[in-house]
Amino acid sequence: MKKRFVILSVSIFILLSILSTAPRHVSAQVPFVVCRGDEITITVTLLQNGTFGDPVADQEIEIFDQTYNDLLGLTETDSSGTCELAWQIPIDHQLGITTINATFRGNSSLFLAPSSVTTDLHIVSATEIQVSHSYVTAASGDAIEILARLVDDEGLPVPDETVLIQVDNQTIASCMTNISGYANFLVSCNKSWLVLGENKVTLAYEWNPVLHLAGCTDEVTINLIEIETTISEAGAVPTAALLDSSIEYLLTLSSLEGPVSNSVVRVMLDGSQIGEVLTNHQGNISVHLEVDTRFTLGSHTIGFRYDGSDRYSPSQIHFPLVVTSSAHISVQIPTEILLNTVAVFQVNVTDSLGRAIEGISLRLNDTVSGLTTTESLPSGVESFTIGIPIEGTVGNRTMLFQALGTAFVEESVLQIVIRVWLRPSFVLDFTSILGFSSPGQNVAVEIRLTDHVTNLTNRVVLTQMDDEPQDALVTDARGVLCLSFQAPEAEGVHRLHFRFLENLTRYELGTEYNFTFTVARAIPIVVVLEEYEVISPLKQIRARVCILGLNGSLIGGVDVHFSWFSFTIDSTSSEIGRIVLHLSLPNHDGVFFLVYSIDSTGTIAESDGALPISVTGAELAAAEGLGIPTILFALMVSVIVVAVPSAARRFAV
C-alpha cells in the first residue's frame, strides 16, 4: 500500500513571563524576535495529504532546538491534529538565530509517512530604560533634565545606543548612551509639544538586530503648569475723579518667581479696553488716565488685565471709580425783560466736557419777587427754555439758576443780574370819528398811557400831525390825554402821531401810537341795525336802522333802497338819521338778510350791504297762535268801543 503523506505546520506563541503580555503569533517564514527568559508556546498541526487535508490525531511530535541539537520535548496531537509545547528560553541561551524543528516520525500501521517542519527564532537580550524621575513639574520655558540609563537583561549598561524622547510618535529629542549606559537629556518645555496639565512622554529605544538587543520604552509624566501671577497696588488707588481731570494708578505684576517684566497689561473701562501699558524690569506699571469723553457721570470699573503667556497665568484686578462733574450753566438773556410778563430764558446745562447730563433739573429763583420755577431737562438734551413771571418792581434784580437732581453732579449755581423794564402803551379810549372826517371838521380824541396794570400819570407825550410837530401834552391823573383838533382841509389820509420817550431813570421804554384818519368831502356811510322785534299779532318785524357817516355824524335825508325777500322798500332817513321799517314775517325760522343800497351824492359815498335778522320758531308759533281772527276780533271790539258812545249821544238828542 502507498504511504499517505502528512504535513506539519508550526506556529509559535510567546508567553512573556517577565512583561506579562499576551502570546504573539508568528509565521514560520519570518524569524520571530524573542527575548531569552521569555516563555513561548510552540504549536504544531499535523495534517494528512497537504495543508488542507484531514487532521491526524494521537500522533507523537518531537520538538528540537535544531541549532543546538537540543530536544525541547515530546507532545501528542489532539483530535484537531494540533499539539502544543511550552518552552522557557534559558536566560543564558546564545543570542542570535535559533531554528526550531518539529518532527513526526511516521506511523507504519496507519501508513503515515514521516514529516518535519522548521521555523527560526531571533533570540535577543531584553533591555530596560531606567529614568531618574518618572514625574516632573515644569512651566513653559523651563529646561528639564531627564537622566535615562539603558541596560540589558543581565543589568549591564548598553553604551553607544540612541534613546529617543517621543510624544504622539513625534521625536522631541535623542541622546546617545555613554559607556555607563546613561543618556542625559536637557529638554526645553514649551507648548509646541506639551499641553497644560499632565503629559505622558515616552522614552524609547529601538531594537538592534546586529547586537541582538530588544527595544524597550518607559514613560515620564511631565506636568506643564502656568506660574501664577498677581496684579497688586503699588500706591494709593483713586476711588473718585472729576470729569476733565486725570488720575494715576501704580501697580505691580508679579509671580511666584518674582516680578514679571516687559509684559503687556491691558487697561479696561467697564470691560472694554481703552489702552495698554508695558511693565518695566521690576514688573511695575504707571497708568495715567485722562477722565475724558470715554467716561460718563456715575459709577465705573477700572480694570487691569494681564492675558498671561506660555509661562505665566493670566491675572486681573478691578477698582471702582465714581466720576462726578460740576454743572456748567450758561444763559441767554432776552433782549428786553418787561414787568408783568413772563421772561423766557434759553439755558444750557452741560458737564465739564459740554455734554448733556442725564436726570438734571434746573431751578430758577427770582430774588426780588421770591418766585421759583423748576424745569426737568429731557434725556439727551443740553438746552431748553425756562420761563418765570416778572413781578414786583422795575430795575435791576438778581436771578439764580441752580442745577439739581443727580448725585454725580456737584451743586452749581449761576447768578445773573437782569434789568426789568416797563413798556407803556397807548390805548384809544374815545374818538369822535370812525376813521373819516370832513375837511375842517372838529375831531376829539382821548388816548390813555398805561402799562396794562396801572395808568401812567404826569408823563410827557409828544404829538405830531403828519410831519408837523404839535404841542407836547401831559397825561392827567387817569393817564389820559384829551385832544381836540380841526381836521386838515386837504383830502387824503392823515396821521396824528403820539410818542412817549424812553425814561432810563424810571426804566420805562418808549412807545408810539398812530391815530390815522381820512379827510374826504364824500363821507362813506354805513347802515346800522339798531334794533328789531317781531310783532306777533301783526305778523310783522319792526326794524330800526340808522344812517351813520364814518365821520361820526348821523345823516338825515338819505335815500335808502331796501330789499326784503321779493319786496322793495324805498325810504329816507329822518333828521336824526333813523329809519323805521315794518317787514313781513317769513314762514319759517332762520336768519334772513335785509339788503340795502345807497346812491352816491356830492356829500356821501355810494354804499351797499346786508343786515342779518333772526327769527326763531317760538316767535313764529306765537304769531300763528293769534292769526287774522284775533286781529278782526280786536278791531271789532275797538269799533264797538268807539261806536257805542257815539250812538248813545245821537239817540239821546
C-alpha positions in Angstrom: 0.0 0.0 0.0 1.1 3.6 -0.6 2.0 5.7 2.4 0.0 8.8 3.0 2.0 12.0 3.3 1.4 14.3 6.2 2.3 18.0 6.6 3.5 19.6 9.8 2.9 23.3 10.4 4.3 25.1 13.3 3.2 28.3 14.9 4.7 29.8 18.0 3.2 31.8 20.8 5.4 33.6 23.3 4.5 33.9 26.9 6.4 36.9 28.1 6.5 36.0 31.7 8.5 39.0 32.6 6.3 41.5 30.9 3.1 39.5 31.5 1.8 40.2 27.9 -0.5 38.0 25.8 1.1 35.5 23.4 2.1 36.7 19.9 1.7 34.6 16.7 4.5 34.4 14.2 4.6 32.7 10.8 7.2 30.2 10.0 8.8 32.2 7.2 9.9 35.3 9.2 12.2 34.9 12.2 10.3 35.8 15.3 12.2 38.1 17.8 12.0 36.8 21.3 13.9 37.6 24.4 15.7 35.0 26.4 13.9 34.3 29.6 10.6 34.5 27.8 8.3 31.5 27.8 7.0 30.7 24.4 4.4 28.2 23.2 5.2 26.1 20.1 2.1 24.9 18.4 2.2 22.1 15.7 -0.6 21.0 13.4 -0.4 17.6 11.7 -2.5 17.4 8.5 -3.0 14.4 6.1 -2.4 15.0 2.4 -1.4 18.6 2.3 -2.2 21.8 4.1 -6.0 21.3 3.5 -6.0 17.7 4.5 -7.7 16.0 7.4 -6.1 16.4 10.9 -4.2 13.5 12.3 -4.8 12.8 15.9 -2.9 10.9 18.6 0.5 11.2 17.0 3.7 12.0 18.8 5.6 15.0 17.7 9.2 15.7 18.7 10.3 19.4 19.0 14.0 20.3 18.9 16.2 23.3 19.2 17.8 22.3 16.0 20.7 24.8 16.1 22.0 23.4 19.3 20.6 19.8 18.8 18.6 20.1 22.0 15.3 18.1 22.4 12.8 20.5 23.8 10.1 18.0 24.4 7.5 15.5 23.1 3.9 16.3 22.6 0.9 14.5 21.0 -1.7 15.8 18.6 -5.3 16.1 19.7 -8.4 15.4 17.6 -7.8 18.6 15.6 -4.3 17.4 14.7 -2.8 20.1 17.0 -0.3 19.9 19.8 1.5 22.5 21.9 4.8 22.7 23.8 5.7 25.5 26.2 9.4 26.4 26.2 11.1 28.7 28.7 14.0 30.1 26.9 17.0 29.8 29.2 18.4 33.2 30.3 21.9 32.0 29.2 20.8 30.9 25.7 23.0 32.1 23.0 21.8 35.3 21.3 21.1 35.2 17.6 19.1 33.0 15.2 17.9 29.6 16.5 16.0 27.1 14.4 13.1 25.2 16.0 12.3 21.8 14.4 9.1 19.7 14.8 9.4 16.1 13.6 6.8 13.4 13.0 8.5 10.0 12.7 5.6 8.5 10.8 3.2 5.6 11.6 3.5 2.5 9.6 0.3 1.0 11.0 -1.6 4.0 9.8 0.5 4.2 6.7 1.7 7.7 7.6 5.0 8.9 6.2 7.5 10.9 8.4 7.4 14.7 8.1 9.1 17.7 9.7 9.0 21.5 9.7 11.2 24.2 11.0 10.9 27.9 12.0 13.5 30.4 13.0 13.6 32.4 16.2 15.8 35.5 16.7 16.7 35.4 20.3 17.7 38.8 21.7 18.6 40.3 25.0 15.8 42.2 26.7 16.7 45.9 27.5 15.3 48.3 30.1 15.3 52.1 30.3 15.8 53.3 33.8 14.8 57.0 34.4 15.8 59.2 37.3 12.3 60.8 37.6 9.0 59.5 36.4 7.1 62.7 37.3 8.3 66.2 36.5 6.6 69.5 37.1 7.6 72.4 34.8 6.5 75.6 33.2 6.9 76.6 29.6 10.4 77.9 29.1 11.9 75.6 31.8 14.7 73.3 30.7 14.2 70.0 32.4 16.9 67.3 32.8 15.9 63.6 32.3 18.6 61.1 33.0 17.9 57.7 31.5 20.1 54.5 31.7 19.9 51.7 29.1 20.7 48.2 30.5 20.4 44.6 29.1 18.8 41.6 30.7 21.9 41.0 32.8 21.7 44.5 34.1 24.8 45.5 32.2 24.9 49.0 30.6 24.3 49.3 26.9 26.7 52.0 25.5 26.6 54.0 22.2 22.9 53.4 21.6 20.3 56.1 20.8 17.5 56.8 23.2 14.6 58.9 22.0 12.0 61.1 23.7 8.7 60.9 21.9 5.3 62.5 22.2 2.5 61.2 20.0 5.1 59.4 17.8 6.9 62.7 17.3 10.5 62.6 18.3 11.3 65.6 20.5 15.0 64.7 21.4 17.6 62.0 21.1 20.7 61.2 23.0 23.5 58.6 22.8 24.2 56.5 25.8 27.7 56.8 27.3 29.9 54.0 28.4 27.8 53.6 31.5 24.6 53.4 29.5 23.4 56.8 30.5 21.6 59.3 28.2 21.4 62.7 29.7 18.6 64.9 28.2 18.2 68.6 28.7 14.8 69.5 27.2 13.1 72.9 26.9 9.4 72.7 27.8 7.0 74.6 25.6 3.5 74.4 24.3 4.7 73.2 20.9 4.8 69.7 22.2 3.3 69.9 25.6 -0.2 71.0 26.8 -1.2 72.3 30.1 -1.6 69.5 32.6 -0.1 66.1 32.7 1.7 64.8 29.5 2.8 61.2 29.0 6.2 61.3 27.4 7.8 58.2 26.1 11.5 57.3 26.3 12.1 54.7 23.6 15.0 52.5 22.4 14.6 50.8 19.1 15.9 47.2 18.9 19.3 46.5 17.4 19.3 43.2 15.4 23.1 43.3 14.9 23.8 43.4 18.7 20.7 41.2 19.3 19.2 43.8 21.7 15.4 44.2 22.0 13.7 47.5 22.0 12.1 49.0 25.1 10.2 52.0 26.4 9.4 53.8 29.5 7.3 56.8 30.4 7.9 60.1 32.2 4.9 62.3 33.2 5.6 66.0 32.6 3.1 68.2 34.4 3.1 71.5 32.4 1.9 74.4 34.6 1.4 78.1 34.3 3.1 80.1 37.0 0.5 82.1 38.9 0.7 85.9 38.6 -0.8 88.7 40.6 -1.5 92.4 39.9 -1.3 94.4 43.0 -1.4 98.0 44.0 1.9 99.8 44.4 0.3 103.0 45.7 -2.9 104.7 46.6 -5.8 103.9 44.3 -8.2 106.7 43.3 -11.9 105.9 44.0 -13.4 109.2 42.7 -12.5 111.6 40.0 -13.7 114.8 38.5 -14.6 114.8 34.8 -11.9 116.5 32.7 -9.2 115.7 35.2 -6.6 113.0 35.4 -5.9 110.0 37.7 -3.0 107.7 38.1 -2.6 104.0 39.1 0.6 102.4 40.3 0.6 98.6 40.0 3.0 95.7 40.1 2.7 92.5 38.0 4.5 89.7 39.9 4.6 85.9 40.1 5.8 83.2 42.5 9.2 83.7 40.8 9.2 87.4 41.2 8.4 90.4 39.0 7.1 89.8 35.5 8.9 92.3 33.3 8.3 93.5 29.8 4.7 92.3 29.6 1.6 93.9 28.3 -1.1 94.8 30.7 -4.4 95.9 29.2 -6.4 98.9 30.7 -10.1 98.3 30.8 -13.0 100.7 31.4 -16.2 98.8 32.3 -15.0 95.7 30.5 -13.8 97.5 27.3 -10.1 98.0 26.5 -9.0 101.7 26.5 -5.3 101.2 26.5 -2.2 99.1 27.0 0.9 99.5 29.2 4.2 97.6 29.4 5.7 96.5 32.7 9.3 97.6 33.4 12.1 95.4 34.6 10.7 95.4 38.1 7.2 94.5 36.9 5.8 97.9 37.7 3.4 99.9 35.6 2.3 103.5 36.0 -1.1 104.3 34.3 -2.1 107.9 33.7 -5.7 108.2 32.7 -7.5 111.3 31.4 -11.1 111.4 32.6 -12.4 112.5 29.3 -15.2 111.7 26.9 -14.8 108.0 27.4 -16.3 108.4 30.9 -19.9 109.2 31.7 -21.0 110.6 35.0 -21.6 107.9 37.6 -20.0 104.6 38.8 -17.4 102.8 36.6 -15.0 99.9 37.0 -11.3 100.4 36.0 -9.7 97.0 35.3 -6.1 95.9 34.6 -5.8 92.6 32.8 -2.7 90.5 32.0 -3.5 87.9 29.5 -0.7 85.6 30.5 1.9 83.9 28.4 3.1 80.4 27.7 4.8 80.5 31.1 2.6 82.8 33.2 -1.1 82.5 34.1 -3.5 85.4 33.4 -4.4 87.8 36.2 -6.5 90.8 36.6 -7.6 93.4 39.2 -10.5 95.8 39.3 -11.1 99.1 41.1 -14.4 101.1 41.4 -14.3 104.7 40.3 -17.1 107.3 40.7 -16.9 110.2 38.1 -18.5 113.5 39.1 -18.7 116.9 37.4 -19.8 120.4 38.1 -22.8 121.6 36.0 -21.8 124.3 33.6 -24.8 126.7 33.2 -25.0 129.3 30.5 -28.0 131.6 30.0 -29.1 133.6 27.0 -30.8 136.7 28.5 -33.8 138.1 26.5 -33.2 141.4 24.8 -36.0 143.0 26.8 -37.4 141.8 30.1 -40.7 143.5 30.8 -42.5 143.8 34.1 -45.8 141.8 34.4 -44.8 139.5 31.6 -43.2 136.0 31.5 -39.4 136.2 30.9 -38.2 133.2 28.9 -34.5 132.2 29.2 -32.6 129.9 26.9 -30.4 127.8 29.2 -27.6 125.3 28.5 -26.7 122.8 31.2 -23.7 120.6 30.5 -21.0 118.7 32.2 -17.4 119.8 32.2 -17.0 118.4 28.6 -20.0 120.1 27.2 -22.2 117.0 27.2 -25.9 116.7 28.2 -26.4 115.5 31.8 -29.0 112.7 32.4 -31.6 113.4 35.0 -30.7 117.0 35.6 -33.2 119.7 36.6 -32.9 123.4 36.8 -34.4 125.7 39.4 -34.8 129.4 38.6 -35.3 131.8 41.5 -36.2 135.5 41.2 -34.7 137.1 44.3 -37.0 140.2 44.1 -40.4 138.5 43.8 -39.4 135.3 45.5 -41.0 133.3 42.7 -39.3 130.0 41.7 -39.8 127.6 38.9 -38.2 124.2 38.1 -37.7 122.5 34.8 -36.5 119.0 34.1 -34.1 118.6 31.2 -35.2 115.9 28.7 -32.9 113.0 28.3 -30.0 113.6 26.0 -30.8 117.3 25.6 -28.5 120.0 26.9 -30.5 123.1 26.0 -34.0 124.1 27.0 -36.2 127.2 27.8 -37.5 128.1 31.2 -39.9 130.9 32.0 -40.8 132.8 35.1 -43.3 135.7 35.7 -41.7 139.0 36.3 -43.5 140.7 39.1 -42.7 143.4 41.6 -40.7 146.5 40.6 -38.7 147.6 37.6 -34.9 147.9 37.7 -32.0 145.6 38.3 -32.6 142.2 40.0 -30.7 139.0 40.6 -31.8 135.7 39.1 -30.4 132.4 40.4 -30.0 129.3 38.2 -29.4 126.1 40.2 -28.7 122.6 38.8 -30.4 119.9 40.7 -31.3 116.2 40.6 -28.3 113.9 40.4 -25.8 112.6 42.9 -22.9 112.8 40.4 -23.2 116.5 39.7 -21.8 119.0 42.2 -24.2 121.7 43.3 -23.8 124.5 40.8 -25.4 127.9 40.9 -25.2 130.7 38.3 -26.1 134.2 39.4 -27.0 136.8 36.8 -28.4 140.3 37.0 -31.2 141.3 34.7 -32.8 144.7 34.1 -36.6 144.8 34.2 -38.3 147.4 32.1 -41.8 148.8 31.9 -43.2 149.1 28.4 -46.1 151.6 28.3 -48.6 151.5 25.5 -51.3 153.9 24.2 -54.9 152.8 24.4 -57.5 154.8 22.4 -60.4 155.3 24.7 -62.6 157.6 22.6 -62.7 159.2 19.1 -65.5 161.3 17.7 -65.0 159.9 14.2 -64.9 156.5 12.6 -61.9 156.9 10.5 -63.2 159.6 8.3 -63.5 163.3 8.7 -64.9 166.1 6.6 -62.4 168.9 5.7 -62.0 171.2 8.7 -64.2 169.1 10.9 -63.6 169.3 14.7 -62.3 166.0 15.9 -62.0 164.9 19.6 -59.6 162.1 20.7 -59.0 160.6 24.2 -55.9 158.4 24.5 -54.6 156.7 27.6 -50.9 155.8 28.5 -50.8 152.6 30.5 -48.6 149.6 31.4 -51.6 147.3 31.3 -51.7 147.3 35.1 -51.7 151.0 36.1 -52.2 154.2 34.1 -49.1 156.4 33.8 -49.8 159.9 35.1 -47.9 163.1 34.6 -46.0 161.7 31.6 -45.0 164.0 28.7 -46.2 162.9 25.3 -45.1 164.5 22.0 -47.6 164.9 19.2 -47.2 165.4 15.5 -49.8 165.9 12.8 -48.4 164.3 9.7 -44.9 165.8 9.6 -45.6 168.9 11.6 -44.8 168.8 15.4 -47.6 169.8 17.7 -47.7 170.8 21.3 -46.3 168.4 24.0 -49.1 167.1 26.2 -49.0 165.7 29.8 -51.2 162.8 30.9 -53.7 163.6 33.6 -54.4 161.7 36.9 -56.1 159.0 34.8 -53.1 158.8 32.4 -55.3 160.2 29.7 -54.6 162.8 27.0 -57.7 164.8 25.8 -57.1 166.3 22.4 -59.4 168.3 20.2 -58.2 169.5 16.8 -59.6 170.6 13.5 -59.1 168.2 10.6 -57.0 169.4 7.7 -58.7 170.8 4.7 -56.7 168.6 2.3 -58.4 165.4 1.3 -56.4 162.2 1.9 -55.0 160.1 4.7 -53.7 162.0 7.7 -51.7 160.8 10.8 -51.8 162.1 14.3 -48.7 160.6 15.9 -48.2 160.2 19.7 -44.7 159.4 21.1 -43.6 158.7 24.6 -39.8 158.9 25.1 -37.8 156.3 26.9 -37.1 157.2 30.6 -34.0 155.4 31.9 -34.4 156.7 35.4 -37.9 155.1 35.7 -36.9 152.1 33.5 -39.7 152.9 31.1 -39.3 152.1 27.4 -40.5 154.4 24.7 -43.7 153.8 22.8 -45.6 155.3 19.9 -49.1 155.3 18.5 -50.6 156.5 15.2 -54.2 157.8 15.0 -54.9 157.6 11.3 -58.0 159.0 9.6 -59.1 160.0 6.1 -60.3 163.5 5.2 -62.9 163.3 2.4 -65.7 165.5 1.1 -67.8 162.5 0.3 -68.1 160.6 3.5 -68.7 156.8 3.4 -71.8 155.9 5.4 -72.9 152.6 6.9 -76.4 151.4 7.7 -76.6 150.1 11.3 -79.4 147.9 12.5 -80.0 149.4 15.9 -82.9 147.1 16.9 -85.7 144.9 15.6 -88.6 143.0 17.1 -91.2 140.5 16.0 -94.8 141.9 16.4 -96.7 138.6 16.6 -100.3 140.0 16.3 -99.5 141.8 13.1 -97.1 139.1 11.9 -94.5 141.8 11.3 -91.0 142.6 12.1 -90.4 146.2 13.2 -86.7 147.2 12.5 -85.0 150.5 13.3 -81.9 151.4 11.4 -79.7 154.5 11.5 -77.6 156.1 8.7 -74.2 156.7 10.2 -71.4 158.6 8.5 -67.8 157.4 9.2 -67.1 161.0 10.3 -69.2 160.2 13.4 -72.4 162.0 12.4 -76.0 160.7 11.9 -77.1 161.8 8.5 -80.7 162.7 7.6 -82.4 163.0 4.3 -80.5 160.0 2.8 -82.5 157.9 0.3 -82.1 154.2 1.0 -83.3 151.3 -1.1 -84.2 148.1 0.9 -84.9 144.7 -0.4 -86.7 142.1 1.8 -87.5 138.8 0.1 -89.3 139.9 -3.1 -90.3 143.3 -1.7 -88.6 146.6 -2.4 -88.8 149.4 0.1 -87.5 152.9 -0.5 -87.1 155.2 2.5 -85.5 158.4 3.6 -83.7 158.9 6.9 -85.1 161.3 9.4 -83.3 164.4 10.6 -81.7 162.3 13.3 -80.6 159.8 10.6 -83.0 157.0 11.5 -85.5 154.9 9.5 -88.2 152.6 10.9 -89.3 149.6 8.7 -92.2 147.2 9.0 -91.2 143.9 7.4 -93.4 140.9 6.7 -92.8 137.8 8.8 -91.2 134.9 7.0 -93.0 131.5 7.0 -90.1 129.6 8.7 -87.4 130.3 11.2 -83.8 131.2 10.4 -81.5 134.1 9.7 -82.6 136.5 6.9 -80.9 139.4 5.4 -82.3 142.9 4.8 -80.4 144.1 1.8 -79.8 147.9 1.3 -78.1 150.2 -1.2 -77.4 154.0 -1.2 -76.6 156.0 -4.2 -73.7 158.5 -4.0 -74.3 162.2 -3.8 -72.0 165.2 -3.5 -71.5 164.6 0.2 -72.0 160.9 0.7 -70.4 157.9 -1.0 -72.2 155.0 -2.6 -72.8 152.2 -0.1 -74.5 148.8 0.0 -74.7 145.8 2.3 -77.0 143.4 4.2 -78.3 143.4 7.7 -79.0 140.0 9.4 -82.3 139.5 11.1 -83.0 136.3 13.1 -86.5 134.8 13.5 -87.0 132.0 16.0 -89.5 129.2 15.9 -91.1 130.4 19.1 -91.7 133.8 17.6 -93.4 132.2 14.5 -95.5 129.9 16.8 -96.7 133.0 18.7 -97.7 134.7 15.5 -99.5 131.7 14.2 -101.5 131.3 17.5 -103.2 134.7 17.1 -103.8 134.9 13.4 -106.3 137.0 11.5 -109.5 136.1 13.5 -107.9 137.5 16.6 -107.0 140.7 14.8 -110.5 141.0 13.4 -111.9 140.5 16.9 -109.7 143.2 18.2 -110.8 145.6 15.5 -114.4 144.8 16.2 -114.0 145.5 19.8 -112.3 148.7 19.0 -115.2 149.7 16.7 -117.8 148.9 19.3 -116.0 150.8 22.0 -116.0 153.9 19.7 -119.4 153.4 18.2 -121.5 152.8 21.4 -120.8 156.2 22.9 -121.5 157.9 19.6 -124.8 156.1 19.1 -125.8 156.9 22.6 -125.3 160.6 22.1 -127.1 160.5 18.8 -130.2 158.8 20.1 -130.2 160.9 23.2 -130.8 164.1 21.1 
